[in-house]
Amino acid sequence: MIHSMTGYAIATAESPSGAFSLELRSVNSRFLDVQMRIADELRSFEPLLRELIAARVARGKVDCRLSITKDGAPSAKQSLNAQALDILAQLSVQAKRAFPDAAPLRVADVLRWPGVLAEAAMDEAQTRAGVTQLCKQALDELLAARAREGQKLAASVRECVAEMRRRTAEVAPLVPQAVAAYQEKLAQRLHEALGSADDDRVRSELAVFAMKIDVDEELTRLAAHLDEVERVIGDGGAVGKRLDFLAQELNREANTLASKSALQKVSECALELKLLVERIREQVQNIE
């Protein structure tokens, strides 16, 4: 199955510590590039998340965001931070000296001071298991989205391949006739220009010219590359780089076909092929 590099997923879960949320966004990239945005209290789980993502995603820029939201209700496991209280008391004394008429600190003011209320430490093993499950759930959703997009990209590439086959099939029978007609016309001009020149020289010149304008080899290679594109898509997997290489080869053959063409219809076909190859390359840029 072909996978796109574009996708989005989000997974949430409740725990005694709060509500966890893990969001995954992915876009196209030459390699796997994982960017992390994690809440400070969950920073220790970054290596775990990177390992889980790398095990299932081969290519793309992945933005992973892990956060935790607490309900705001006082927890029975909260306690006062003695060190923070000492610091606050010292600051209060200094402030009282600078502002003698200032009102003293109230209990509510003390409890609202950052760091005074210490939260109970999260259960490391329990949180790790929860984060692991959350990441797997988000990855399942992300890969499903990438697979759906990949099917659309594969269908678009197959349409371009079919159109390229149709165009080359139309001009292939015209090539021998065009070469023969052009040779005959050129032979007449050579006889007129060379006058008494022998036929061997004329035939030699015609043979060289025929080799220069014969595009049968290019059409054959085009067909072989198109076969390979369909085979790679059928095999599935992480084939974006291989398809990108094949698109370059298709473009090379289309350019050669245009440069060697001695027939208007072949030139038009080469132009259409280049446009179709460009469409393929645009789609391939998003394939994993």
Buried (B, 14 or more C-beta within 10 A) or exposed (E): EBBBBBBBBBBBEEBEBBEBBBBBBBBBEEEBEBEBEBBEBBEEBBEEBBEBBEEEBBBBBBBBBBBBEEEEEEBEEEEEBEEBBEBBEEEBEEEBEEEEEEEEBEEEEBEEBEEBBBBEEBEEEEBBEBBBBBBBBBBEBBBEBBBEBBBEBBEBBBBBBEBBBEBBEBBBEEBEEBBEEBBEEBBEEBEEEEEEEEEEEBEEBBEEBBEEBBBEEBBEBBBEBBEBBBEBBEEEEBBBBBBBBBBEBBBBBBBBBBEBBBBEBBBBBBBBBBEBBBBBBBBBBBBB
